Amino acid sequence: MEALNLRGFFAVGVGGVLGCWLRYILSVTFNSLFPHLPPGTLAANWIAAFLIGCLIGIFQRFEALPIELHLFTTTGS
């Protein structure tokens, strides 16, 4: 079993918290406009999918970037 990487652990935690907060803000802001189709949740999912796709491409191109940055950005999205 691999030892716990504390920097990676905190990168995932901070990225996850920021992503949750942004998703919540989008939901509160836009979901009341159309209660049967939550546009805030839909927008959060589309934006996150797009960003993760772009970020994975960036991380494949620039392999020297730290794994903690990868964990932070893709977990929060």
Backbone as CSV, one residue per row, in Angstrom:
resi,resn,N_x,N_y,N_z,CA_x,CA_y,CA_z,C_x,C_y,C_z
1,MET,0.845,-1.187,0.000,0.000,0.000,0.000,0.887,1.247,0.000
2,GLU,0.483,2.233,-0.750,1.249,3.464,-0.887,1.046,4.362,0.329
3,ALA,2.091,5.033,0.761,2.007,5.961,1.887,1.162,7.173,1.505
4,LEU,0.522,7.743,2.494,-0.335,8.906,2.271,0.504,10.124,1.903
5,ASN,0.175,10.741,0.795,0.826,11.965,0.344,0.016,13.136,0.899
6,LEU,0.542,13.788,1.949,-0.220,14.858,2.594,-0.471,16.041,1.672
7,ARG,0.488,16.374,0.829,0.260,17.478,-0.109,-0.871,17.138,-1.070
8,GLY,-0.890,15.908,-1.577,-1.976,15.471,-2.435,-3.297,15.422,-1.691
9,PHE,-3.248,14.977,-0.438,-4.436,14.893,0.409,-5.080,16.265,0.564
10,PHE,-4.262,17.274,0.872,-4.795,18.627,1.038,-5.199,19.253,-0.296
11,ALA,-4.512,18.921,-1.367,-4.890,19.431,-2.687,-6.278,18.941,-3.075
12,VAL,-6.550,17.668,-2.820,-7.874,17.112,-3.106,-8.926,17.774,-2.217
13,GLY,-8.601,17.954,-0.941,-9.552,18.560,-0.013,-9.907,19.991,-0.376
14,VAL,-8.904,20.803,-0.647,-9.152,22.212,-0.986,-9.861,22.321,-2.332
15,GLY,-9.426,21.529,-3.306,-10.097,21.542,-4.609,-11.553,21.113,-4.503
16,GLY,-11.801,20.088,-3.700,-13.170,19.614,-3.514,-14.060,20.639,-2.840
17,VAL,-13.534,21.303,-1.822,-14.306,22.331,-1.112,-14.645,23.489,-2.048
18,LEU,-13.657,23.973,-2.778,-13.913,25.088,-3.695,-14.908,24.700,-4.781
19,GLY,-14.775,23.486,-5.303,-15.717,23.012,-6.312,-17.132,22.905,-5.775
20,CYS,-17.264,22.412,-4.554,-18.594,22.306,-3.932,-19.218,23.672,-3.724
21,TRP,-18.402,24.607,-3.250,-18.923,25.961,-3.026,-19.366,26.614,-4.329
22,LEU,-18.580,26.453,-5.396,-18.969,27.034,-6.683,-20.235,26.387,-7.231
23,ARG,-20.348,25.073,-7.082,-21.558,24.377,-7.514,-22.769,24.877,-6.725
24,TYR,-22.593,25.077,-5.433,-23.679,25.575,-4.586,-24.100,26.980,-5.018
25,ILE,-23.122,27.843,-5.276,-23.426,29.214,-5.701,-24.198,29.214,-7.019
26,LEU,-23.771,28.400,-7.977,-24.501,28.309,-9.250,-25.920,27.783,-9.038
27,SER,-26.068,26.799,-8.173,-27.396,26.231,-7.912,-28.322,27.250,-7.269
28,VAL,-27.844,27.933,-6.256,-28.674,28.928,-5.570,-29.021,30.071,-6.510
29,THR,-28.080,30.464,-7.341,-28.292,31.594,-8.237,-29.272,31.282,-9.359
30,PHE,-29.161,30.096,-9.971,-29.916,29.831,-11.194,-31.039,28.795,-11.078
31,ASN,-31.022,27.934,-10.092,-32.033,26.873,-10.039,-33.437,27.393,-9.761
32,SER,-33.569,28.544,-9.144,-34.901,29.086,-8.881,-35.571,29.604,-10.155
33,LEU,-34.791,29.839,-11.206,-35.368,30.329,-12.463,-36.246,29.278,-13.130
34,PHE,-35.812,28.032,-13.119,-36.553,26.917,-13.709,-36.518,25.749,-12.721
35,PRO,-37.482,25.667,-11.811,-37.409,24.654,-10.759,-37.476,23.203,-11.270
36,HIS,-38.067,22.972,-12.437,-38.182,21.606,-12.947,-36.943,21.157,-13.718
37,LEU,-36.143,22.113,-14.167,-34.881,21.812,-14.853,-33.827,22.693,-14.207
38,PRO,-33.018,22.146,-13.310,-32.074,22.987,-12.561,-30.904,23.479,-13.412
39,PRO,-30.982,24.696,-13.966,-29.923,25.188,-14.853,-28.589,25.407,-14.140
40,GLY,-28.602,25.717,-12.849,-27.348,25.898,-12.134,-26.559,24.607,-12.045
41,THR,-27.253,23.519,-11.753,-26.606,22.209,-11.694,-26.130,21.785,-13.072
42,LEU,-26.948,22.013,-14.065,-26.583,21.674,-15.441,-25.364,22.480,-15.893
43,ALA,-25.366,23.768,-15.594,-24.219,24.621,-15.958,-22.954,24.166,-15.235
44,ALA,-23.074,23.827,-13.962,-21.911,23.364,-13.199,-21.337,22.092,-13.817
45,ASN,-22.200,21.169,-14.210,-21.727,19.915,-14.810,-21.073,20.150,-16.170
46,TRP,-21.658,21.005,-16.994,-21.076,21.294,-18.312,-19.738,22.012,-18.183
47,ILE,-19.693,23.002,-17.314,-18.450,23.749,-17.115,-17.366,22.828,-16.571
48,ALA,-17.715,22.010,-15.590,-16.733,21.093,-14.995,-16.220,20.085,-16.018
49,ALA,-17.104,19.535,-16.819,-16.682,18.559,-17.832,-15.740,19.208,-18.847
50,PHE,-16.061,20.413,-19.269,-15.206,21.126,-20.209,-13.843,21.422,-19.597
51,LEU,-13.842,21.945,-18.365,-12.584,22.284,-17.701,-11.711,21.055,-17.459
52,ILE,-12.326,19.963,-17.024,-11.554,18.742,-16.779,-10.937,18.246,-18.079
53,GLY,-11.677,18.294,-19.157,-11.129,17.889,-20.451,-9.938,18.747,-20.853
54,CYS,-10.068,20.061,-20.687,-8.950,20.960,-21.009,-7.758,20.709,-20.090
55,LEU,-8.028,20.538,-18.817,-6.948,20.321,-17.860,-6.215,19.006,-18.101
56,ILE,-6.928,17.965,-18.440,-6.272,16.683,-18.721,-5.355,16.840,-19.927
57,GLY,-5.803,17.565,-20.937,-4.946,17.830,-22.090,-3.705,18.615,-21.707
58,ILE,-3.868,19.603,-20.855,-2.726,20.398,-20.398,-1.749,19.533,-19.612
59,PHE,-2.274,18.706,-18.719,-1.396,17.871,-17.900,-0.705,16.782,-18.715
60,GLN,-1.325,16.328,-19.772,-0.645,15.370,-20.652,0.452,16.058,-21.455
61,ARG,0.232,17.293,-21.818,1.219,18.041,-22.607,2.410,18.472,-21.761
62,PHE,2.126,18.914,-20.542,3.164,19.409,-19.637,3.294,18.447,-18.457
63,GLU,3.981,17.362,-18.682,4.096,16.306,-17.680,4.884,16.723,-16.449
64,ALA,5.646,17.803,-16.525,6.455,18.251,-15.391,5.629,18.969,-14.320
65,LEU,4.377,19.296,-14.621,3.536,19.963,-13.626,3.316,19.026,-12.443
66,PRO,3.271,19.569,-11.248,3.150,18.714,-10.060,1.809,17.987,-9.988
67,ILE,1.848,16.780,-9.448,0.636,15.969,-9.322,-0.380,16.652,-8.411
68,GLU,0.088,17.434,-7.444,-0.831,18.134,-6.547,-1.688,19.148,-7.302
69,LEU,-1.114,19.790,-8.298,-1.889,20.728,-9.118,-2.959,19.975,-9.907
70,HIS,-2.600,18.823,-10.414,-3.553,17.982,-11.134,-4.686,17.554,-10.209
71,LEU,-4.352,17.098,-9.015,-5.371,16.673,-8.049,-6.269,17.833,-7.635
72,PHE,-5.677,18.992,-7.392,-6.438,20.170,-6.976,-7.430,20.606,-8.044
73,THR,-6.972,20.705,-9.283,-7.826,21.258,-10.334,-8.886,20.278,-10.814
74,THR,-8.562,19.012,-10.953,-9.558,18.071,-11.468,-10.533,17.609,-10.412
75,THR,-10.138,17.632,-9.148,-11.078,17.257,-8.079,-12.095,18.369,-7.876
76,GLY,-11.685,19.620,-7.941,-12.594,20.743,-7.724,-13.582,20.964,-8.834
77,SER,-13.319,20.502,-9.989,-14.183,20.729,-11.145,-15.400,19.872,-11.147
